[in-house]
Amino acid sequence: MDFIATNDAPKAIGPYSQAVRHGGVIYASGQIALDPATGNLISGDFSAQVRRVFDNLRAVLRAAGADFRNVTRATVYLTDLGNFQTLNAIYAEVFGEHKPARSTIGVAALPRGAAVEIDLIAMM
């Protein structure tokens, strides 16, 4: 296993890696809208949080030698399923015609009061 770490994404806030690569598969840990420079949740609305999450995931994938075209599966956690359409609009911008499998799950709360968390699986 290769443990992936980059300063361009927030440091893990627990005992886990930003991502792990094993056998040609990248497992990216869930990202919330933390600013990599400060480690704090960004200010802004739901859209700003989603964009920051994707920026963080982009950095982790890049550190692993991949990008969003390599993603085969995404799991999205939302504290308010009323934000589903906003999520979908930004998600479509990020992935374009590439459409990985996805689950979206409503949750009561996320770390640091985040509104969204996304984890990814990608193939090399």
Summary of the structure (lengths in Angstrom):
residues: 124
radius of gyration: 13.4
end to end distance: 13.9
largest distance: 38.2
contacts: 380
relative contact order: 0.24
helix: 31%
strand: 31%
